[in-house]
Amino acid sequence: MFEIFSDKLKLSQSFSRYFRKLEADALLAPSSIAKYRDIAPRLVKILGDINVKKINGETIIYLKSELNRKYKH
């Protein structure tokens, strides 16, 4: 079995794994998963394709601020 958060796992790779799990477990409707797949590249664009081990509370605050600023209706 592979380690989910290896030292080299990038954000884009983690999204791919996450969506495969959602589909396998049927946790969300296919339309919801498709919408999340559309949004994921925006998150990578904002944060960069960073190592997931570098994501912390400050990263989330920054991401929320950027999303509010860029995509507020």
mmCIF file of the N, C-alpha and C atoms, coordinates in Angstrom:
data_MODEL
# 
_entry.id   MODEL 
# 
loop_
_atom_site.group_PDB 
_atom_site.id 
_atom_site.type_symbol 
_atom_site.label_atom_id 
_atom_site.label_alt_id 
_atom_site.label_comp_id 
_atom_site.label_asym_id 
_atom_site.label_entity_id 
_atom_site.label_seq_id 
_atom_site.pdbx_PDB_ins_code 
_atom_site.Cartn_x 
_atom_site.Cartn_y 
_atom_site.Cartn_z 
_atom_site.occupancy 
_atom_site.B_iso_or_equiv 
_atom_site.pdbx_formal_charge 
_atom_site.auth_seq_id 
_atom_site.auth_comp_id 
_atom_site.auth_asym_id 
_atom_site.auth_atom_id 
_atom_site.pdbx_PDB_model_num 
ATOM 1   N N  . MET A 1 1  ? 0.843   -1.180 0.000   1.00 0.00 ? 1  MET A N  1 
ATOM 2   C CA . MET A 1 1  ? 0.000   0.000  0.000   1.00 0.00 ? 1  MET A CA 1 
ATOM 3   C C  . MET A 1 1  ? 0.888   1.242  0.000   1.00 0.00 ? 1  MET A C  1 
ATOM 4   N N  . PHE A 1 2  ? 0.491   2.249  -0.722  1.00 0.00 ? 2  PHE A N  1 
ATOM 5   C CA . PHE A 1 2  ? 1.283   3.470  -0.800  1.00 0.00 ? 2  PHE A CA 1 
ATOM 6   C C  . PHE A 1 2  ? 0.904   4.412  0.339   1.00 0.00 ? 2  PHE A C  1 
ATOM 7   N N  . GLU A 1 3  ? 1.840   5.242  0.716   1.00 0.00 ? 3  GLU A N  1 
ATOM 8   C CA . GLU A 1 3  ? 1.570   6.256  1.736   1.00 0.00 ? 3  GLU A CA 1 
ATOM 9   C C  . GLU A 1 3  ? 0.807   7.398  1.074   1.00 0.00 ? 3  GLU A C  1 
ATOM 10  N N  . ILE A 1 4  ? -0.287  7.800  1.666   1.00 0.00 ? 4  ILE A N  1 
ATOM 11  C CA . ILE A 1 4  ? -1.133  8.822  1.065   1.00 0.00 ? 4  ILE A CA 1 
ATOM 12  C C  . ILE A 1 4  ? -0.413  10.161 0.958   1.00 0.00 ? 4  ILE A C  1 
ATOM 13  N N  . PHE A 1 5  ? 0.317   10.556 1.987   1.00 0.00 ? 5  PHE A N  1 
ATOM 14  C CA . PHE A 1 5  ? 1.005   11.833 1.963   1.00 0.00 ? 5  PHE A CA 1 
ATOM 15  C C  . PHE A 1 5  ? 2.501   11.608 2.021   1.00 0.00 ? 5  PHE A C  1 
ATOM 16  N N  . SER A 1 6  ? 3.060   11.189 0.914   1.00 0.00 ? 6  SER A N  1 
ATOM 17  C CA . SER A 1 6  ? 4.505   10.998 0.850   1.00 0.00 ? 6  SER A CA 1 
ATOM 18  C C  . SER A 1 6  ? 5.192   12.351 0.879   1.00 0.00 ? 6  SER A C  1 
ATOM 19  N N  . ASP A 1 7  ? 6.481   12.349 1.086   1.00 0.00 ? 7  ASP A N  1 
ATOM 20  C CA . ASP A 1 7  ? 7.234   13.598 1.160   1.00 0.00 ? 7  ASP A CA 1 
ATOM 21  C C  . ASP A 1 7  ? 7.198   14.389 -0.143  1.00 0.00 ? 7  ASP A C  1 
ATOM 22  N N  . LYS A 1 8  ? 6.875   13.740 -1.241  1.00 0.00 ? 8  LYS A N  1 
ATOM 23  C CA . LYS A 1 8  ? 6.923   14.410 -2.545  1.00 0.00 ? 8  LYS A CA 1 
ATOM 24  C C  . LYS A 1 8  ? 5.547   14.613 -3.175  1.00 0.00 ? 8  LYS A C  1 
ATOM 25  N N  . LEU A 1 9  ? 4.470   14.366 -2.437  1.00 0.00 ? 9  LEU A N  1 
ATOM 26  C CA . LEU A 1 9  ? 3.128   14.474 -3.002  1.00 0.00 ? 9  LEU A CA 1 
ATOM 27  C C  . LEU A 1 9  ? 2.749   15.931 -3.215  1.00 0.00 ? 9  LEU A C  1 
ATOM 28  N N  . LYS A 1 10 ? 2.455   16.260 -4.442  1.00 0.00 ? 10 LYS A N  1 
ATOM 29  C CA . LYS A 1 10 ? 2.064   17.625 -4.818  1.00 0.00 ? 10 LYS A CA 1 
ATOM 30  C C  . LYS A 1 10 ? 0.544   17.773 -4.716  1.00 0.00 ? 10 LYS A C  1 
ATOM 31  N N  . LEU A 1 11 ? 0.101   19.007 -4.622  1.00 0.00 ? 11 LEU A N  1 
ATOM 32  C CA . LEU A 1 11 ? -1.320  19.302 -4.478  1.00 0.00 ? 11 LEU A CA 1 
ATOM 33  C C  . LEU A 1 11 ? -2.139  18.681 -5.608  1.00 0.00 ? 11 LEU A C  1 
ATOM 34  N N  . SER A 1 12 ? -1.695  18.831 -6.824  1.00 0.00 ? 12 SER A N  1 
ATOM 35  C CA . SER A 1 12 ? -2.447  18.274 -7.961  1.00 0.00 ? 12 SER A CA 1 
ATOM 36  C C  . SER A 1 12 ? -2.571  16.763 -7.860  1.00 0.00 ? 12 SER A C  1 
ATOM 37  N N  . GLN A 1 13 ? -1.537  16.096 -7.396  1.00 0.00 ? 13 GLN A N  1 
ATOM 38  C CA . GLN A 1 13 ? -1.593  14.644 -7.229  1.00 0.00 ? 13 GLN A CA 1 
ATOM 39  C C  . GLN A 1 13 ? -2.584  14.252 -6.130  1.00 0.00 ? 13 GLN A C  1 
ATOM 40  N N  . SER A 1 14 ? -2.632  15.042 -5.071  1.00 0.00 ? 14 SER A N  1 
ATOM 41  C CA . SER A 1 14 ? -3.546  14.715 -3.981  1.00 0.00 ? 14 SER A CA 1 
ATOM 42  C C  . SER A 1 14 ? -4.997  14.851 -4.436  1.00 0.00 ? 14 SER A C  1 
ATOM 43  N N  . PHE A 1 15 ? -5.284  15.842 -5.294  1.00 0.00 ? 15 PHE A N  1 
ATOM 44  C CA . PHE A 1 15 ? -6.634  15.970 -5.821  1.00 0.00 ? 15 PHE A CA 1 
ATOM 45  C C  . PHE A 1 15 ? -7.006  14.745 -6.638  1.00 0.00 ? 15 PHE A C  1 
ATOM 46  N N  . SER A 1 16 ? -6.103  14.276 -7.476  1.00 0.00 ? 16 SER A N  1 
ATOM 47  C CA . SER A 1 16 ? -6.387  13.084 -8.286  1.00 0.00 ? 16 SER A CA 1 
ATOM 48  C C  . SER A 1 16 ? -6.738  11.896 -7.400  1.00 0.00 ? 16 SER A C  1 
ATOM 49  N N  . ARG A 1 17 ? -5.976  11.695 -6.365  1.00 0.00 ? 17 ARG A N  1 
ATOM 50  C CA . ARG A 1 17 ? -6.245  10.584 -5.438  1.00 0.00 ? 17 ARG A CA 1 
ATOM 51  C C  . ARG A 1 17 ? -7.576  10.775 -4.719  1.00 0.00 ? 17 ARG A C  1 
ATOM 52  N N  . TYR A 1 18 ? -7.832  12.005 -4.306  1.00 0.00 ? 18 TYR A N  1 
ATOM 53  C CA . TYR A 1 18 ? -9.066  12.300 -3.584  1.00 0.00 ? 18 TYR A CA 1 
ATOM 54  C C  . TYR A 1 18 ? -10.291 12.029 -4.458  1.00 0.00 ? 18 TYR A C  1 
ATOM 55  N N  . PHE A 1 19 ? -10.256 12.473 -5.697  1.00 0.00 ? 19 PHE A N  1 
ATOM 56  C CA . PHE A 1 19 ? -11.397 12.251 -6.580  1.00 0.00 ? 19 PHE A CA 1 
ATOM 57  C C  . PHE A 1 19 ? -11.595 10.775 -6.894  1.00 0.00 ? 19 PHE A C  1 
ATOM 58  N N  . ARG A 1 20 ? -10.512 10.037 -7.058  1.00 0.00 ? 20 ARG A N  1 
ATOM 59  C CA . ARG A 1 20 ? -10.643 8.587  -7.268  1.00 0.00 ? 20 ARG A CA 1 
ATOM 60  C C  . ARG A 1 20 ? -11.315 7.934  -6.068  1.00 0.00 ? 20 ARG A C  1 
ATOM 61  N N  . LYS A 1 21 ? -10.959 8.361  -4.863  1.00 0.00 ? 21 LYS A N  1 
ATOM 62  C CA . LYS A 1 21 ? -11.579 7.804  -3.657  1.00 0.00 ? 21 LYS A CA 1 
ATOM 63  C C  . LYS A 1 21 ? -13.058 8.157  -3.591  1.00 0.00 ? 21 LYS A C  1 
ATOM 64  N N  . LEU A 1 22 ? -13.393 9.411  -3.861  1.00 0.00 ? 22 LEU A N  1 
ATOM 65  C CA . LEU A 1 22 ? -14.805 9.806  -3.854  1.00 0.00 ? 22 LEU A CA 1 
ATOM 66  C C  . LEU A 1 22 ? -15.623 8.969  -4.826  1.00 0.00 ? 22 LEU A C  1 
ATOM 67  N N  . GLU A 1 23 ? -15.079 8.769  -6.022  1.00 0.00 ? 23 GLU A N  1 
ATOM 68  C CA . GLU A 1 23 ? -15.790 7.968  -7.020  1.00 0.00 ? 23 GLU A CA 1 
ATOM 69  C C  . GLU A 1 23 ? -15.915 6.517  -6.582  1.00 0.00 ? 23 GLU A C  1 
ATOM 70  N N  . ALA A 1 24 ? -14.844 5.963  -6.019  1.00 0.00 ? 24 ALA A N  1 
ATOM 71  C CA . ALA A 1 24 ? -14.857 4.567  -5.593  1.00 0.00 ? 24 ALA A CA 1 
ATOM 72  C C  . ALA A 1 24 ? -15.837 4.334  -4.444  1.00 0.00 ? 24 ALA A C  1 
ATOM 73  N N  . ASP A 1 25 ? -15.891 5.276  -3.517  1.00 0.00 ? 25 ASP A N  1 
ATOM 74  C CA . ASP A 1 25 ? -16.759 5.130  -2.349  1.00 0.00 ? 25 ASP A CA 1 
ATOM 75  C C  . ASP A 1 25 ? -18.162 5.665  -2.577  1.00 0.00 ? 25 ASP A C  1 
ATOM 76  N N  . ALA A 1 26 ? -18.395 6.303  -3.728  1.00 0.00 ? 26 ALA A N  1 
ATOM 77  C CA . ALA A 1 26 ? -19.693 6.894  -4.072  1.00 0.00 ? 26 ALA A CA 1 
ATOM 78  C C  . ALA A 1 26 ? -20.199 7.791  -2.947  1.00 0.00 ? 26 ALA A C  1 
ATOM 79  N N  . LEU A 1 27 ? -19.293 8.638  -2.435  1.00 0.00 ? 27 LEU A N  1 
ATOM 80  C CA . LEU A 1 27 ? -19.651 9.519  -1.329  1.00 0.00 ? 27 LEU A CA 1 
ATOM 81  C C  . LEU A 1 27 ? -20.420 10.754 -1.784  1.00 0.00 ? 27 LEU A C  1 
ATOM 82  N N  . LEU A 1 28 ? -20.237 11.140 -3.026  1.00 0.00 ? 28 LEU A N  1 
ATOM 83  C CA . LEU A 1 28 ? -20.912 12.311 -3.572  1.00 0.00 ? 28 LEU A CA 1 
ATOM 84  C C  . LEU A 1 28 ? -21.528 11.973 -4.919  1.00 0.00 ? 28 LEU A C  1 
ATOM 85  N N  . ALA A 1 29 ? -22.473 12.792 -5.306  1.00 0.00 ? 29 ALA A N  1 
ATOM 86  C CA . ALA A 1 29 ? -23.071 12.624 -6.627  1.00 0.00 ? 29 ALA A CA 1 
ATOM 87  C C  . ALA A 1 29 ? -22.017 12.911 -7.694  1.00 0.00 ? 29 ALA A C  1 
ATOM 88  N N  . PRO A 1 30 ? -22.080 12.223 -8.825  1.00 0.00 ? 30 PRO A N  1 
ATOM 89  C CA . PRO A 1 30 ? -21.121 12.481 -9.902  1.00 0.00 ? 30 PRO A CA 1 
ATOM 90  C C  . PRO A 1 30 ? -21.062 13.950 -10.317 1.00 0.00 ? 30 PRO A C  1 
ATOM 91  N N  . SER A 1 31 ? -22.181 14.651 -10.287 1.00 0.00 ? 31 SER A N  1 
ATOM 92  C CA . SER A 1 31 ? -22.179 16.067 -10.657 1.00 0.00 ? 31 SER A CA 1 
ATOM 93  C C  . SER A 1 31 ? -21.393 16.904 -9.640  1.00 0.00 ? 31 SER A C  1 
ATOM 94  N N  . SER A 1 32 ? -21.451 16.538 -8.371  1.00 0.00 ? 32 SER A N  1 
ATOM 95  C CA . SER A 1 32 ? -20.668 17.247 -7.345  1.00 0.00 ? 32 SER A CA 1 
ATOM 96  C C  . SER A 1 32 ? -19.179 17.011 -7.544  1.00 0.00 ? 32 SER A C  1 
ATOM 97  N N  . ILE A 1 33 ? -18.815 15.778 -7.812  1.00 0.00 ? 33 ILE A N  1 
ATOM 98  C CA . ILE A 1 33 ? -17.408 15.454 -8.054  1.00 0.00 ? 33 ILE A CA 1 
ATOM 99  C C  . ILE A 1 33 ? -16.905 16.213 -9.273  1.00 0.00 ? 33 ILE A C  1 
ATOM 100 N N  . ALA A 1 34 ? -17.717 16.282 -10.327 1.00 0.00 ? 34 ALA A N  1 
ATOM 101 C CA . ALA A 1 34 ? -17.329 17.015 -11.538 1.00 0.00 ? 34 ALA A CA 1 
ATOM 102 C C  . ALA A 1 34 ? -17.103 18.493 -11.226 1.00 0.00 ? 34 ALA A C  1 
ATOM 103 N N  . LYS A 1 35 ? -17.958 19.080 -10.397 1.00 0.00 ? 35 LYS A N  1 
ATOM 104 C CA . LYS A 1 35 ? -17.794 20.493 -10.027 1.00 0.00 ? 35 LYS A CA 1 
ATOM 105 C C  . LYS A 1 35 ? -16.498 20.690 -9.250  1.00 0.00 ? 35 LYS A C  1 
ATOM 106 N N  . TYR A 1 36 ? -16.202 19.797 -8.309  1.00 0.00 ? 36 TYR A N  1 
ATOM 107 C CA . TYR A 1 36 ? -14.960 19.890 -7.545  1.00 0.00 ? 36 TYR A CA 1 
ATOM 108 C C  . TYR A 1 36 ? -13.739 19.726 -8.455  1.00 0.00 ? 36 TYR A C  1 
ATOM 109 N N  . ARG A 1 37 ? -13.863 18.856 -9.449  1.00 0.00 ? 37 ARG A N  1 
ATOM 110 C CA . ARG A 1 37 ? -12.757 18.696 -10.416 1.00 0.00 ? 37 ARG A CA 1 
ATOM 111 C C  . ARG A 1 37 ? -12.512 20.001 -11.191 1.00 0.00 ? 37 ARG A C  1 
ATOM 112 N N  . ASP A 1 38 ? -13.591 20.731 -11.469 1.00 0.00 ? 38 ASP A N  1 
ATOM 113 C CA . ASP A 1 38 ? -13.455 22.016 -12.159 1.00 0.00 ? 38 ASP A CA 1 
ATOM 114 C C  . ASP A 1 38 ? -12.775 23.059 -11.280 1.00 0.00 ? 38 ASP A C  1 
ATOM 115 N N  . ILE A 1 39 ? -13.034 23.015 -9.989  1.00 0.00 ? 39 ILE A N  1 
ATOM 116 C CA . ILE A 1 39 ? -12.500 23.998 -9.056  1.00 0.00 ? 39 ILE A CA 1 
ATOM 117 C C  . ILE A 1 39 ? -11.045 23.713 -8.675  1.00 0.00 ? 39 ILE A C  1 
ATOM 118 N N  . ALA A 1 40 ? -10.655 22.465 -8.622  1.00 0.00 ? 40 ALA A N  1 
ATOM 119 C CA . ALA A 1 40 ? -9.316  22.074 -8.150  1.00 0.00 ? 40 ALA A CA 1 
ATOM 120 C C  . ALA A 1 40 ? -8.184  22.818 -8.864  1.00 0.00 ? 40 ALA A C  1 
ATOM 121 N N  . PRO A 1 41 ? -8.212  22.976 -10.184 1.00 0.00 ? 41 PRO A N  1 
ATOM 122 C CA . PRO A 1 41 ? -7.122  23.719 -10.833 1.00 0.00 ? 41 PRO A CA 1 
ATOM 123 C C  . PRO A 1 41 ? -6.998  25.166 -10.357 1.00 0.00 ? 41 PRO A C  1 
ATOM 124 N N  . ARG A 1 42 ? -8.105  25.776 -9.962  1.00 0.00 ? 42 ARG A N  1 
ATOM 125 C CA . ARG A 1 42 ? -8.045  27.142 -9.426  1.00 0.00 ? 42 ARG A CA 1 
ATOM 126 C C  . ARG A 1 42 ? -7.226  27.174 -8.136  1.00 0.00 ? 42 ARG A C  1 
ATOM 127 N N  . LEU A 1 43 ? -7.435  26.152 -7.316  1.00 0.00 ? 43 LEU A N  1 
ATOM 128 C CA . LEU A 1 43 ? -6.697  26.089 -6.046  1.00 0.00 ? 43 LEU A CA 1 
ATOM 129 C C  . LEU A 1 43 ? -5.208  25.909 -6.300  1.00 0.00 ? 43 LEU A C  1 
ATOM 130 N N  . VAL A 1 44 ? -4.883  25.054 -7.261  1.00 0.00 ? 44 VAL A N  1 
ATOM 131 C CA . VAL A 1 44 ? -3.476  24.851 -7.616  1.00 0.00 ? 44 VAL A CA 1 
ATOM 132 C C  . VAL A 1 44 ? -2.892  26.136 -8.192  1.00 0.00 ? 44 VAL A C  1 
ATOM 133 N N  . LYS A 1 45 ? -3.677  26.853 -8.977  1.00 0.00 ? 45 LYS A N  1 
ATOM 134 C CA . LYS A 1 45 ? -3.195  28.113 -9.550  1.00 0.00 ? 45 LYS A CA 1 
ATOM 135 C C  . LYS A 1 45 ? -2.903  29.136 -8.455  1.00 0.00 ? 45 LYS A C  1 
ATOM 136 N N  . ILE A 1 46 ? -3.755  29.204 -7.457  1.00 0.00 ? 46 ILE A N  1 
ATOM 137 C CA . ILE A 1 46 ? -3.573  30.164 -6.374  1.00 0.00 ? 46 ILE A CA 1 
ATOM 138 C C  . ILE A 1 46 ? -2.388  29.795 -5.496  1.00 0.00 ? 46 ILE A C  1 
ATOM 139 N N  . LEU A 1 47 ? -2.304  28.539 -5.098  1.00 0.00 ? 47 LEU A N  1 
ATOM 140 C CA . LEU A 1 47 ? -1.269  28.106 -4.156  1.00 0.00 ? 47 LEU A CA 1 
ATOM 141 C C  . LEU A 1 47 ? 0.015   27.644 -4.828  1.00 0.00 ? 47 LEU A C  1 
ATOM 142 N N  . GLY A 1 48 ? -0.072  27.305 -6.099  1.00 0.00 ? 48 GLY A N  1 
ATOM 143 C CA . GLY A 1 48 ? 1.032   26.639 -6.771  1.00 0.00 ? 48 GLY A CA 1 
ATOM 144 C C  . GLY A 1 48 ? 0.898   25.149 -6.510  1.00 0.00 ? 48 GLY A C  1 
ATOM 145 N N  . ASP A 1 49 ? 1.622   24.360 -7.236  1.00 0.00 ? 49 ASP A N  1 
ATOM 146 C CA . ASP A 1 49 ? 1.540   22.906 -7.055  1.00 0.00 ? 49 ASP A CA 1 
ATOM 147 C C  . ASP A 1 49 ? 2.500   22.511 -5.924  1.00 0.00 ? 49 ASP A C  1 
ATOM 148 N N  . ILE A 1 50 ? 2.144   22.955 -4.732  1.00 0.00 ? 50 ILE A N  1 
ATOM 149 C CA . ILE A 1 50 ? 3.018   22.794 -3.568  1.00 0.00 ? 50 ILE A CA 1 
ATOM 150 C C  . ILE A 1 50 ? 2.955   21.384 -2.998  1.00 0.00 ? 50 ILE A C  1 
ATOM 151 N N  . ASN A 1 51 ? 3.934   21.056 -2.229  1.00 0.00 ? 51 ASN A N  1 
ATOM 152 C CA . ASN A 1 51 ? 3.951   19.805 -1.485  1.00 0.00 ? 51 ASN A CA 1 
ATOM 153 C C  . ASN A 1 51 ? 2.845   19.881 -0.440  1.00 0.00 ? 51 ASN A C  1 
ATOM 154 N N  . VAL A 1 52 ? 2.004   18.850 -0.354  1.00 0.00 ? 52 VAL A N  1 
ATOM 155 C CA . VAL A 1 52 ? 0.867   18.891 0.563   1.00 0.00 ? 52 VAL A CA 1 
ATOM 156 C C  . VAL A 1 52 ? 1.304   18.982 2.023   1.00 0.00 ? 52 VAL A C  1 
ATOM 157 N N  . LYS A 1 53 ? 2.500   18.553 2.325   1.00 0.00 ? 53 LYS A N  1 
ATOM 158 C CA . LYS A 1 53 ? 2.984   18.648 3.702   1.00 0.00 ? 53 LYS A CA 1 
ATOM 159 C C  . LYS A 1 53 ? 3.258   20.089 4.120   1.00 0.00 ? 53 LYS A C  1 
ATOM 160 N N  . LYS A 1 54 ? 3.286   20.998 3.153   1.00 0.00 ? 54 LYS A N  1 
ATOM 161 C CA . LYS A 1 54 ? 3.506   22.408 3.463   1.00 0.00 ? 54 LYS A CA 1 
ATOM 162 C C  . LYS A 1 54 ? 2.196   23.152 3.725   1.00 0.00 ? 54 LYS A C  1 
ATOM 163 N N  . ILE A 1 55 ? 1.071   22.484 3.537   1.00 0.00 ? 55 ILE A N  1 
ATOM 164 C CA . ILE A 1 55 ? -0.220  23.125 3.773   1.00 0.00 ? 55 ILE A CA 1 
ATOM 165 C C  . ILE A 1 55 ? -0.480  23.160 5.278   1.00 0.00 ? 55 ILE A C  1 
ATOM 166 N N  . ASN A 1 56 ? -0.791  24.363 5.761   1.00 0.00 ? 56 ASN A N  1 
ATOM 167 C CA . ASN A 1 56 ? -1.075  24.539 7.186   1.00 0.00 ? 56 ASN A CA 1 
ATOM 168 C C  . ASN A 1 56 ? -2.203  25.567 7.327   1.00 0.00 ? 56 ASN A C  1 
ATOM 169 N N  . GLY A 1 57 ? -2.460  25.992 8.530   1.00 0.00 ? 57 GLY A N  1 
ATOM 170 C CA . GLY A 1 57 ? -3.531  26.952 8.778   1.00 0.00 ? 57 GLY A CA 1 
ATOM 171 C C  . GLY A 1 57 ? -3.354  28.249 8.024   1.00 0.00 ? 57 GLY A C  1 
ATOM 172 N N  . GLU A 1 58 ? -2.126  28.730 7.949   1.00 0.00 ? 58 GLU A N  1 
ATOM 173 C CA . GLU A 1 58 ? -1.857  29.977 7.220   1.00 0.00 ? 58 GLU A CA 1 
ATOM 174 C C  . GLU A 1 58 ? -2.135  29.803 5.728   1.00 0.00 ? 58 GLU A C  1 
ATOM 175 N N  . THR A 1 59 ? -1.824  28.645 5.194   1.00 0.00 ? 59 THR A N  1 
ATOM 176 C CA . THR A 1 59 ? -2.096  28.357 3.781   1.00 0.00 ? 59 THR A CA 1 
ATOM 177 C C  . THR A 1 59 ? -3.592  28.429 3.517   1.00 0.00 ? 59 THR A C  1 
ATOM 178 N N  . ILE A 1 60 ? -4.380  27.859 4.418   1.00 0.00 ? 60 ILE A N  1 
ATOM 179 C CA . ILE A 1 60 ? -5.838  27.853 4.250   1.00 0.00 ? 60 ILE A CA 1 
ATOM 180 C C  . ILE A 1 60 ? -6.401  29.266 4.349   1.00 0.00 ? 60 ILE A C  1 
ATOM 181 N N  . ILE A 1 61 ? -5.903  30.051 5.289   1.00 0.00 ? 61 ILE A N  1 
ATOM 182 C CA . ILE A 1 61 ? -6.353  31.442 5.414   1.00 0.00 ? 61 ILE A CA 1 
ATOM 183 C C  . ILE A 1 61 ? -6.037  32.215 4.134   1.00 0.00 ? 61 ILE A C  1 
ATOM 184 N N  . TYR A 1 62 ? -4.834  32.035 3.607   1.00 0.00 ? 62 TYR A N  1 
ATOM 185 C CA . TYR A 1 62 ? -4.448  32.699 2.357   1.00 0.00 ? 62 TYR A CA 1 
ATOM 186 C C  . TYR A 1 62 ? -5.364  32.263 1.218   1.00 0.00 ? 62 TYR A C  1 
ATOM 187 N N  . LEU A 1 63 ? -5.605  30.978 1.113   1.00 0.00 ? 63 LEU A N  1 
ATOM 188 C CA . LEU A 1 63 ? -6.456  30.450 0.048   1.00 0.00 ? 63 LEU A CA 1 
ATOM 189 C C  . LEU A 1 63 ? -7.862  31.034 0.142   1.00 0.00 ? 63 LEU A C  1 
ATOM 190 N N  . LYS A 1 64 ? -8.434  31.040 1.324   1.00 0.00 ? 64 LYS A N  1 
ATOM 191 C CA . LYS A 1 64 ? -9.775  31.599 1.498   1.00 0.00 ? 64 LYS A CA 1 
ATOM 192 C C  . LYS A 1 64 ? -9.812  33.074 1.105   1.00 0.00 ? 64 LYS A C  1 
ATOM 193 N N  . SER A 1 65 ? -8.802  33.821 1.533   1.00 0.00 ? 65 SER A N  1 
ATOM 194 C CA . SER A 1 65 ? -8.746  35.246 1.196   1.00 0.00 ? 65 SER A CA 1 
ATOM 195 C C  . SER A 1 65 ? -8.689  35.454 -0.305  1.00 0.00 ? 65 SER A C  1 
ATOM 196 N N  . GLU A 1 66 ? -7.854  34.682 -0.982  1.00 0.00 ? 66 GLU A N  1 
ATOM 197 C CA . GLU A 1 66 ? -7.734  34.799 -2.436  1.00 0.00 ? 66 GLU A CA 1 
ATOM 198 C C  . GLU A 1 66 ? -9.017  34.401 -3.145  1.00 0.00 ? 66 GLU A C  1 
ATOM 199 N N  . LEU A 1 67 ? -9.655  33.338 -2.695  1.00 0.00 ? 67 LEU A N  1 
ATOM 200 C CA . LEU A 1 67 ? -10.911 32.914 -3.309  1.00 0.00 ? 67 LEU A CA 1 
ATOM 201 C C  . LEU A 1 67 ? -11.986 33.974 -3.109  1.00 0.00 ? 67 LEU A C  1 
ATOM 202 N N  . ASN A 1 68 ? -12.053 34.539 -1.920  1.00 0.00 ? 68 ASN A N  1 
ATOM 203 C CA . ASN A 1 68 ? -13.031 35.596 -1.667  1.00 0.00 ? 68 ASN A CA 1 
ATOM 204 C C  . ASN A 1 68 ? -12.776 36.818 -2.532  1.00 0.00 ? 68 ASN A C  1 
ATOM 205 N N  . ARG A 1 69 ? -11.522 37.157 -2.698  1.00 0.00 ? 69 ARG A N  1 
ATOM 206 C CA . ARG A 1 69 ? -11.144 38.333 -3.484  1.00 0.00 ? 69 ARG A CA 1 
ATOM 207 C C  . ARG A 1 69 ? -11.396 38.109 -4.979  1.00 0.00 ? 69 ARG A C  1 
ATOM 208 N N  . LYS A 1 70 ? -11.007 36.949 -5.484  1.00 0.00 ? 70 LYS A N  1 
ATOM 209 C CA . LYS A 1 70 ? -11.073 36.699 -6.928  1.00 0.00 ? 70 LYS A CA 1 
ATOM 210 C C  . LYS A 1 70 ? -12.431 36.239 -7.415  1.00 0.00 ? 70 LYS A C  1 
ATOM 211 N N  . TYR A 1 71 ? -13.163 35.515 -6.590  1.00 0.00 ? 71 TYR A N  1 
ATOM 212 C CA . TYR A 1 71 ? -14.377 34.866 -7.099  1.00 0.00 ? 71 TYR A CA 1 
ATOM 213 C C  . TYR A 1 71 ? -15.629 35.317 -6.375  1.00 0.00 ? 71 TYR A C  1 
ATOM 214 N N  . LYS A 1 72 ? -15.539 36.409 -5.641  1.00 0.00 ? 72 LYS A N  1 
ATOM 215 C CA . LYS A 1 72 ? -16.710 36.909 -4.941  1.00 0.00 ? 72 LYS A CA 1 
ATOM 216 C C  . LYS A 1 72 ? -17.699 37.475 -5.961  1.00 0.00 ? 72 LYS A C  1 
ATOM 217 N N  . HIS A 1 73 ? -18.948 37.171 -5.757  1.00 0.00 ? 73 HIS A N  1 
ATOM 218 C CA . HIS A 1 73 ? -19.986 37.608 -6.708  1.00 0.00 ? 73 HIS A CA 1 
ATOM 219 C C  . HIS A 1 73 ? -20.533 38.940 -6.342  1.00 0.00 ? 73 HIS A C  1 
# 
